Amino acid sequence: MATKTVGLPRQQGAPSRRDEDEPESGRRPPAWLLVLTGAAGVLASWVITLDKFLLLEDPDFKPACSLNPVVSCGSVMKSDQAAAFGFPNPLLGLVAFGAVVCVGAGLLAGARYRGWFWLGLHAGMLFGVGFCTWLMVQSLYEINALCLWCCLTWTATLLMFWAVTAHNVRTGALPAPGPVRTFFAEFGWAPPALHIGVIGMLILTRWWEFWTG
């Protein structure tokens, strides 16, 4: 007599056969990178905020990162661009980078976020990259000075943005053709390296005479 096998329903949240067949490296979210870059952004935003308060109390205050005419945090902090939304930019950084740290910590604790969450996080980071790009242009060509702590926030934002982009493409949360998914799976390090390299070259060429003088 034939025995009929009844399949048990797959539990909600359990990995599917497709998930099991995918490489673990392609499905692993960038938890540690989010924690580290978020923490770096919080640190930089906190230092800039404290220096901004001291600068408001004493207009002659010179931040420790004001090293020369080019690397001059004070010049950047006194600019109109330093309060693009009517309040000091680092206050926005404290909130945004703090949220990224929480997301990364949740991943380390075993949390699994749905696709819409990753897309929302990606959209927020896309705004952050756009804002940082605007600040870079203003710093290089309008303010004519660099803030080292600001450079740290730029770097942290770019790294976390590309990490989340690569994760969303690899997992299918962000629809992309097969070759693009393969590229991010094998060369996910390339876009952030190129992005940061271009910024470094712009900084180098902008003050070439100063660096080489």
Secondary structure, DSSP 8 states (H G I E B T S, - for coil): -----------TT---HHHHHS-HHHH---HHHHHHHHHHHHHHHHHHHHHHHHHHH-TT---TT--SSSB-HHHHHTSGGGGTTSS-HHHHHHHHHHHHHHHHHHHHTT----HHHHHHHHHHHHHHHHHHHHHHHHIIIII--B-HHHHHHHHHHHHHHHHHHHHHHHHTSS---HHHHHHHHHHTTHHHHHHHHHHHHHHHHHTHHHHH-
